[in-house]
Structure formats: C-alpha cells, structure tokens
Amino acid sequence: MTAQPKPFSPETLAERWGCSAEKVRGMYRSGELPGFRLGKLIRIPANEVERYECQITPSLDTVENGPSPIETKAERADASRLARLTNAKPSLSGARYGNDSPQREANG
C-alpha cells in the first residue's frame, strides 16, 4: 500500500508555483483549484495540483525554464509583423537610384 502524498497548503503551493499564497487561496475560493478545509486551513490534494499543472503546461520544466507566455505572444506578434513586412511588395520595388537613361554629354 502506497502512502498518499501530503496535501499542499496555499503557502507551499505558492512557493512551488512562484506566486502568492493569496493567489492560490483565490483559485481555491473560485473553484478553479479543488481542495478542502481542515477547520480554517485550506489544503489542496497533491493529485489535484498535478492535474492542474497538466492542464496548463505539458511539464513544469517548460514553465520554469522556457519563455513566459507573454514572451511567446510577443514573439509571435513580432514574427507575424516581420512576415507581413517581408512578404509585402514594397511600393518602390521598381524604383532605382540615379538616372537609368543613357547619359548625354552636354556640348558646352
């Protein structure tokens, strides 16, 4: 028989996720994160923590070591903007610098 992992307090879960304990409490109160009360204490079962983590990201390593979602959105926006600029035909694509007509010497 395997022992169940200990449930998380808002403080220990906040430390794991790198957020505030109040954020974890708010997620519990809103029903976003299932848990239970021991008197006045909130506890989040380890299996619920793992289930929630699997919903938002394929692995915790990605969250800790990878780019933030904000960076990813910004990078996507930059890539999209760059694609529009490079795929668009420049309005002056036929223009050249200087005079393309044969030079006529001035008789002087």
N, C-alpha and C positions, 0 to 999 in steps of 0.2 A: 504494500500500500504506500503510495507516494504522498508526501505532505503537500498541502496546498500552499502556494506562496503567500506571504503576508500581504494584506491589502495596503494600499498607499494612503497616506494622509495627504491633504492638499499641499502641505509643505514639501513632503518628499517627492510627490509627483511634479510639483512646480520646479524643484531642483533638477529632476530628470529631464523635463521638457524645456528648461531655461525660460520659464515665465514666472509670473507672480502666483502666490497661493490664492489670492483673490480671484484671479482668472480661472483657476481650477474650481474654486467654490461656485463661481458664476456658471461654469459649464455644468456642474452638478445640479444647481438650482433650476437651470433652464431645461434639464433633461437631456442635454447633449452628451453628457457623460454619466452613465448609470453608476450608482453607488448605494450606500446605506449609512444609517446613523447608529452610533453607539452613544446613546444619551445625546449630548450636544456635539459629539465628534462626528465628522464626516470621514468615511472610508470608501475608497474606490478599489474594487477587487482587481487583482493583477491581470486576470483574464480579460476584463473589460478594458484595461489600459492597453493590452496587446491588441485587442480587437480594434480599438480606436486608432492606434498607431498604424495598423494595417490599412485602414480606410483612407488615411490622409497621405501615406507615402509607402513605397514598396519596402524600404528599410530605414531604420533610424540612422544608419551611417550616411545615407543620402542627405538627410536633414542636417546632420552635424557637419559634414564635410563638403557638401555640394553648394551650389549657388542658392540664394534665397529665392522664393517665388517672385518677389518683386524684381530681383535682378533678371530672372528669366523672362518676365513680361517686358522689361525694358530692353533686354537683348532682342527679343522677338520684334518689338516695335522698331528698334534700330535696323534689324535685318530687313524688315518689311519696307522701311523707308529707303534703305540702300537699294533694294531690289527695284523699287519704283524709279529711283533716280537713274540706275544703270540700265534699266530696260526701256526707259522712255527715250524717244528720239529727241535729241537736242534741237531746239528751234533754229539754231545757227549751224546745223550739221553741214550745209552746203557752202557756208561762207569760208573764205580763206583770207589769210592775212596778206596784205600787199596787193599789187596790181597784177592780174593774170594775163592781161593783154600784152602783145609784143611791144617792147619798148621802141619808141620812135625817137630818133635823135633829133634834137632841136637844131635847126640851122641858125646859126647865130651870128 
